[in-house]
Amino acid sequence: MDLLDLLGLLLLAAIGWLWLDSLKAREAAVLAARAACRSEDLLLLDDTVTISRLRLARDGEGVMRIQRIYGFEYSDTGNDRQAGSLVMLGSRVLTIRLKPRSIPSLRVIH
């Protein structure tokens, strides 16, 4: 086995690890998005998240981790779609963003 074969095997192993790690992270992101929507009495539409960005970032201790930003859609009635996002660093969920609900203004009639 020469050096090129060894580098090819290492590259395949790294791609396999990234794929498996991404599957685990996506599953955690779906669970977190579902829990956030449930806590706000919202519906997670399509019951899924989509990756929108992948990069390296440092955590609080300065260790390099993979940062993933996922997007998802939710609804309060099932008839409208709102966009939400979720940021993960490694296997930890950092932030979940849901658009604030608009509260209809009350009209006082005298």
N, C-alpha and C positions, 0 to 999 in steps of 0.2 A: 504494500500500500504506500503510495507516494504522498507527498504533501498536498497536492491538488485533490486527491480523493479524501484525505482527512478534512480539508477545509470544506469540501462539499458535504460531508457527513455532519460537520459541526453546524453548517448553515441550515441543513434540513432539520436538525435537532432544535435549533433556535426558532425556526419557523413553527415547528410542532408545539414547542412550549408556548410561544406567543398565541397561537390559535387556541390551545386549551385554556390558557390564562384569560383570554378574551371571552371565551364562553362562560367561564365562572364569573367574571366581572359583569357580563351582560345579564346573567341570571340574578345577581345581586342588585343590579340597577332596576330590573323589572320589579323585583320585590319591594325595593325602596320607593319607586314611583307609585306602585299600587298602594302601599301603606300611606304615602303622603296624600294621594287622592281620596282614599277611604277616610282619613282623618278630617278632611275638608268637605266630606259628603259630595265628592266628585266621582265621575266615571273615568277610568283609564281606558281610552279608546284603543281598539285593536289589540289590547293587552300586550303591548310590546314597546320597546325603546329602539331608537336607531342611533348608531354612532355618528357623530358629526365632526369629532376632532380627536386625534391621538397624538400625544407628544410626551417627552420626558420632562419631569418637574421634580423639584426637591420637596421633601416633606419637612415637618417641623424640626427634625433632627439633622437635616442636611443630606439625607440619603436620597439618591435618585430613584424615582418610581415612575411608572407609566401613568400619565394622567389621561383619562378618557372623559369626553363630554358627550352625553347622550341627549337626544331630543325625544319628546313624546307628545302625544296629544291627549287632551282630557276634555270633559264636558260636564256641565252642571245639569243639563236636561236631556242630553243625548241628541239634541238637534243642532247644537253649535259645536264648533271645534276651537279649542284654545291651545296654544303651544306652550309647553313647559320644557325645562331643561334640568339636567342632573350632572354634577361634576363628581368624578371619582378619582382618587389618588391611590394607586395600588388597589387594594381591595376595600378601601374605606370610602364611604360616601361623604363628600365635603359639603356640598350644597344642593338643594332642590329648589328650583324657582317655579312658582306658579303665579300667574297673573292675578293681581288682586281683583276680587269680584266687585263689580259696580253695583252699588246699592241704589235702587230707584229713589229719586227724591220724592218726598211727600208734599203734596200740595194741600195747603190749608185753605178751606173755603169758609168765608165769613158770612 
